[in-house]
Amino acid sequence: MKNSDLNKCCHESREEIPWLLNGTLSESAAAAVTEHIQHCNVCQADFESHTQLRDAVLGSQVTPMVPTPKPEEILGIVRAGSSSRRRSRQLPSGLIALAASIAVLAVATVLSFSFYRDGAESNQVFETATSEGLSGGIDYILQLQFEDGVTRLEKDEIVGQLDDVVKWTMSDSGNYEVHVQLNAPSLAVLKDYEEDTTTISGVHSAKFTALQLPVR
Amino acid sequence: MDNTNAAELLLLRRVAKDDDKAFGELFKNYYPRLFTFLFRLTGSHGCAEELANDVLLTLWETAGRFRGESRVSTWVFGIAYRKALAHLRKRKLKLVSFGDNDQASQAAISIDLNSQLEREDWVRCSIDELPPKQKLTVMLVYFLGLSCAETAIATDVPVSTVKTRMFHARRNMKQYLAASGVPRQREKDSGNEE
């Protein structure tokens, strides 16, 4: 196989390796990936890494003793708390909206206070959230700083793996302002989001600095 | 549609009409897999039991909302994924090595790497250190054997995100092993960094 051919399908093949290993690729795709791996050292190494990962997942020496609860026990829980659970699906939408509004208002107030405290970091205008914001969620602005040497492609890849991202923009310094649309998150959820993001390789820091109501 | 999924779909329709027997059938089909999956994620018998019950409770409560756009199993494991993710975030569990308890896992980190643990144990530790979404994706793919499309549906993200998570999981595993001083297994691994 020519080098150019190898390069062309290298990326695709590397992406498919996990599913080659778990046996869910179609026969033709599996054959193509296998063929590629045989001629490509980089993909061979990836294949071996993924094989280790799979073996570690499957090769646990300890098989837990699976408890044997009866389905009736689960249904007992449902019925003890009872039909109220099922009815809860039909709670008046006004009540749900009211509860959600209160939650959003509380979060927005706390966030506004904390942003005000760190006000020098941002010139964002803070607005009070209203129930109108619930329909499409609210954009929370995540300031993402990358480590030196992270390429534009890698940055986009990193943002691509974050959840609930609606858009992002790049600043002159090469850092990103990411709009994450969340619906009435608690402060703990925002903090977890920041922490999860910071653990991604290549990310230097991640911090929510503002929230923005959808433009109507 | 394969026979298993067709049969499960019928059961789910009956569950939506409050049929206890149908729920019992689905319960028997899924409980052991769900429990083992959740046990390996959390390392805790109690948490796994609680979460597995919670997943099946949600199945009972929301069966009527299943629109048949995916396999029933993908839908069920999607519920498990969301419950597990919420649990991991809420409790900020330090995920443990498969088969270890919390203390043992923590202790294992500090002992001499090369002499005490086999490479596979270190790979397991590296999985435990992955961000929750990456770890859950790895488990869905390698433990439950979901296809790329099924994983995307279960985790409610695009296929490209699933691939990226697997890519980063593998890369993070390698970085963890390198940082822990675990010797490379094969010579050709060395030329492979992105």
Interface residues (C-beta under 8 A of the other chain):
Chain A: R14 E15 E16 P18 W19 L21 N22 G23 T24 L25 N41 V42 Q44 A45 D46 E48 S49 H50 Q52 L53 R54 D55 A56 V57 L58 G59 S60 Q61 V62 T63 P64 M65 V66 P67 P69 P71 E72 I74 L75 I77 V78 R85 R86 R89 E157 G160 Q161 D163 A188 V189 D192 D196 T199 I200 S201
Chain B: D20 F23 G24 F27 K28 Y31 P32 F35 T36 F39 R40 H45 A48 E49 N53 L56 L57 W60 E61 R89 K90 K92 F98 G99 R119 E120 V123 R124 S126 I127 P131 P132 K133 V138 M139 V141 Y142 F143 G145 L146 S147 C148 E150 V157 S160 T161 K163 T164 R165 M166 F167 H168 A169 R170 R171 N172 M173 K174 Q175 Q185 R186 K188 D189 G191 N192
